[in-house]
């Protein structure tokens, strides 16, 4: 029977391919949940014969449905379904409560917590079986996805003993999605939230979004932009949001909202939004109660206050703590949290922008309520290709801090450039703050273990839109994936995640996996090299942040202009952040190392110091020569990715293959643009020769005059 | 063999359904080109055994590929492919030149022109065969789609003799798509043009867009918004546009651009954009030459000039003809056309906005070059649920006029409301202008036959975006479809098109077709009734044009305010367009009929006259009672659509079924909103009682304060 179905499936797939169906050309819609047939020998050894379930709930149903869908796709045969183990090869899922057979096994579930799971090979009534067990329904769901991942990466299923629990509590996507359906810094089409169709209609896409998130352990979503429209708090929108929350709930995902600080004025007709004004607090109280009536498990608020022109408590001479605590007090009875962003900077050219968040927030340490968590970007500036970790991490022991990563590649080539961010996240999370001596990593700050905080978390600014492939490119999907995996376990390695993503997204052929993982692992450094090597930052063109703009001085604020950051002059280049007071914000021994040019890591050299063009680098090259070498290496790495991909057509469907190929060609063209534009600009100051065999193609004026999106052909 | 493959296909489909593939849940991506299996008895009688092709070209390849894809899907078996007829049941495609067997048949191809096709059952070498023949490759492509449509609508193929040629030359979609990926008045997600990925990458979606257009005969696309960004004319964008044009060319689709009149200033650095300035003309000459070097079959320009703040020739005291002719002269050697929009109106509250385009353009009749075509909206205002036809049609015999319809439903419920626009288009096209006496229909004006113009055409403002279903809803797809079919033949009936669209999009089950076609045929009138009955217009809320706003007086211009249009007062309601001079713009006998209240069609009564609340209508009701009756009828019609759809779940996949069901629920809620808000407003003036059993749910102030998207629950 199995074999006959196998033949039928082969025929079915052949016919689907003939029909031009998804088996031939893949849009990327299925992400890493493709469930394509496994190889024959793996199937023979690992086939799951039956799915055994106990009591039902929406979440347990979601787990069972996903297993049925996944196993049918992977093995070509739908598993039998039952409520008891009757033969070898059963997969038994549930909690001790939902499934007596699991209770009877006496599994060590205590340590798994609320969201963890255990996958173990066991014997039940004399039959070989596998259990997916947890203390909660959502733990079972996470275990189901983990089990499918094991198959997707071709792990033998015979002797499993896997236990996993998330190390952070809040694992959240921040959608910068606007009321009108646009997405700020979105490069993947319109917002996936179809507000005009709500509350009546929730599309299949939303369910698939929830599945994808649950598959990597994401448990929260902030559905609107931090530059928030107050309308998201109206009764009409709360009703729409409640319908979304209903759809996400079975997948363990809580809904959060970004709130506009001045909403009590705009919606409530109050004259003030002063956090100490009782009328203001009463308005928030009433609004929060209304939200919880509609969404009993509502997650809480994300707040961007007194930042880039947004209103906030400082408008009333109150502190960030005053503001956060007022809202936190209102949310606390409902178990909601406040995620308060630390992204603030002053409009004063004499102050180093990188120092401002520390100066503003460290004095408030210990003044925040327990259900407030400060959301801190990984670096002190703004999602650059490389920044040192923000000195706030490790500097506020009495405050819960959560990480804010950007998944959308605002400053890393946006839609088209291949840049796997796993290495960026890993670099930030593994950084040692030395708060309590060596081993005080950022990962341990934000998972709460370093200072014993109950609230911990990671947020990622989503790269998700309505494009057929969700993320604007296939490889951008890897950044959503690795974000979730690292939110679950901040100590997992970027390479391990790349490997499992490639296997599920493309192929388990080792000859394919190795070069593609290699491409991914080198890709972010390539972007650093062709955009901002050696610690440069924020030399992107104003506004769109896509192309090079080291010459850019447009705009009202000094700290929005590129020369403020690179400080190139006849002597050298780089920002003296010893003098600015920034270096002193780190714990020893970092502050000692960063204080000296020779002891600063070269990949951050110009971030910390203004260095002579003739400074001798470890390579033996002068700084100028080294800068040129990095820009050239970045371009060369992209060419190497193109060459690698050119050999890999056999393992990918033509549609996804062509997209990657064409996008790499774009990246190569634009990497050259970056290299040549930046070097044509910096040579004005260095006045030193280009190494032999290299010269920017056009004069600087050409690049300065180029409009957005208009990189020249190589 | 056939039977065995039939079984295999059945199995394949069953498995696909099991796998949760597209056979079960349809996103709508496949539009009306779904090619789902036909019923067994139809297949038995009509199976196409072989596809016979001759010389190849990109367009002939597209035709053959589409036939292969379509026949495989429809009949479950791929047709054999060959170059000669060897048995009964062959389908032979080509031109006399590409296929000698077709030349040998001596078919009457002369009358088909450049784009027409002939489908005929013939005998070749003693074998029964069908030919798809044309004078051009694109004619063959159109014939291929027509042949698949015959199968999709279950026409017996035994004795075919079909000949068809388009009656209009330019059949164009106008995309109001912006450089940044947003779409003005778009309700289907982001733009389908992925500018950042061009010129390197053209996605599958663009090819499917071209296929869909070719299937209904659309032969041009204006890719950017009429509120145009000059950047679309830069060298960098021309290179991107050239790649799009390359992708569209095999499907017979020419690319056009909207141009910003002041581009010579913005891009060329000139001081002026005066059309009579030789430097300005030289700039356009050079730009046009550059475009044609990149796109040899470039279609031409669409221009919105001196309209709603756009620059234009009047800025230099030149006429629209001066402007259009200058550009036309530059395009003429390349056989390009200028589509010059007649959408102009003055900012003078004393002038009836409906009269302005006529007053501005009729004096210019005869002054335009042969390759200029005036693009005139169907009504004199702006794409209202109902307007009389623009009096420009029939008033400019010496000028080519093309129709501008709106496919996107800016004023008809936007994304979610079900409103089939076939009836609106039909009403406009069948309107008699009486230019040369009875029978001088608008259709004959715009197909060029009435006054013997070589250039003729129809443009439709596209409703296409990056949403999975392209149009924001499944039923919105019908409006794209009917636009194309009516552009090909302005005299085809809306009902016939609805019927063929339903068959291809959903089901050939008669028990399904009849009620769904009925819903479609009544749907636009329902919108008229619950939004703007009896000739009301432009009482939508300012800006978004979605909800009711008869009270709306926001904005700087009198003619952007709702009371300017409805003129409700204690006496009555409606706009006296006899006094305004508008009625006189029509030919007799229309101007005589419209001059009298009693002789004006009641569905346009308030458009033409200010009428007493107590005026006795043909129904016997007073005007006030009639107004209330229409608003109520509109809501009731939506309820009837809901009831009809509730019975039709068996013939539609669950995903598309649920979308229609939920969107009808939204439409019902919002129809009630429209009804109650408008009647709560108008009763202030009428001060007459509501008919028994009806009263708006909330007071007027409630509706006036409601934000966008916030219709109350019924």
HADDOCK unambig.tbl for C-alpha pairs under 7 A between the chains (distance, minus, plus):
assign (segid A and resid 8 and name CA) (segid B and resid 11 and name CA) 6.97 0.50 0.50
assign (segid A and resid 11 and name CA) (segid B and resid 8 and name CA) 6.93 0.50 0.50
assign (segid A and resid 11 and name CA) (segid B and resid 12 and name CA) 6.94 0.50 0.50
assign (segid A and resid 12 and name CA) (segid B and resid 11 and name CA) 6.94 0.50 0.50
assign (segid A and resid 12 and name CA) (segid B and resid 12 and name CA) 4.05 0.50 0.50
assign (segid A and resid 19 and name CA) (segid B and resid 69 and name CA) 6.28 0.50 0.50
assign (segid A and resid 19 and name CA) (segid B and resid 72 and name CA) 6.71 0.50 0.50
assign (segid A and resid 19 and name CA) (segid B and resid 73 and name CA) 6.27 0.50 0.50
assign (segid A and resid 69 and name CA) (segid B and resid 19 and name CA) 6.20 0.50 0.50
assign (segid A and resid 72 and name CA) (segid B and resid 19 and name CA) 6.75 0.50 0.50
assign (segid A and resid 73 and name CA) (segid B and resid 19 and name CA) 6.38 0.50 0.50
assign (segid A and resid 189 and name CA) (segid B and resid 189 and name CA) 6.94 0.50 0.50
assign (segid A and resid 189 and name CA) (segid B and resid 190 and name CA) 5.14 0.50 0.50
assign (segid A and resid 190 and name CA) (segid B and resid 189 and name CA) 5.12 0.50 0.50
assign (segid A and resid 190 and name CA) (segid B and resid 190 and name CA) 5.03 0.50 0.50
assign (segid A and resid 196 and name CA) (segid B and resid 709 and name CA) 6.50 0.50 0.50
assign (segid A and resid 197 and name CA) (segid B and resid 416 and name CA) 6.76 0.50 0.50
assign (segid A and resid 197 and name CA) (segid B and resid 663 and name CA) 6.88 0.50 0.50
assign (segid A and resid 200 and name CA) (segid B and resid 662 and name CA) 5.43 0.50 0.50
assign (segid A and resid 200 and name CA) (segid B and resid 665 and name CA) 6.85 0.50 0.50
assign (segid A and resid 200 and name CA) (segid B and resid 666 and name CA) 6.40 0.50 0.50
assign (segid A and resid 201 and name CA) (segid B and resid 659 and name CA) 6.78 0.50 0.50
assign (segid A and resid 201 and name CA) (segid B and resid 662 and name CA) 5.37 0.50 0.50
assign (segid A and resid 236 and name CA) (segid B and resid 710 and name CA) 5.50 0.50 0.50
assign (segid A and resid 416 and name CA) (segid B and resid 197 and name CA) 6.78 0.50 0.50
assign (segid A and resid 466 and name CA) (segid B and resid 466 and name CA) 7.00 0.50 0.50
assign (segid A and resid 466 and name CA) (segid B and resid 467 and name CA) 6.39 0.50 0.50
assign (segid A and resid 467 and name CA) (segid B and resid 466 and name CA) 6.37 0.50 0.50
assign (segid A and resid 468 and name CA) (segid B and resid 468 and name CA) 6.86 0.50 0.50
assign (segid A and resid 659 and name CA) (segid B and resid 201 and name CA) 6.80 0.50 0.50
assign (segid A and resid 662 and name CA) (segid B and resid 200 and name CA) 5.45 0.50 0.50
assign (segid A and resid 662 and name CA) (segid B and resid 201 and name CA) 5.39 0.50 0.50
assign (segid A and resid 663 and name CA) (segid B and resid 197 and name CA) 6.90 0.50 0.50
assign (segid A and resid 665 and name CA) (segid B and resid 200 and name CA) 6.89 0.50 0.50
assign (segid A and resid 666 and name CA) (segid B and resid 200 and name CA) 6.43 0.50 0.50
assign (segid A and resid 709 and name CA) (segid B and resid 196 and name CA) 6.51 0.50 0.50
assign (segid A and resid 710 and name CA) (segid B and resid 236 and name CA) 5.51 0.50 0.50
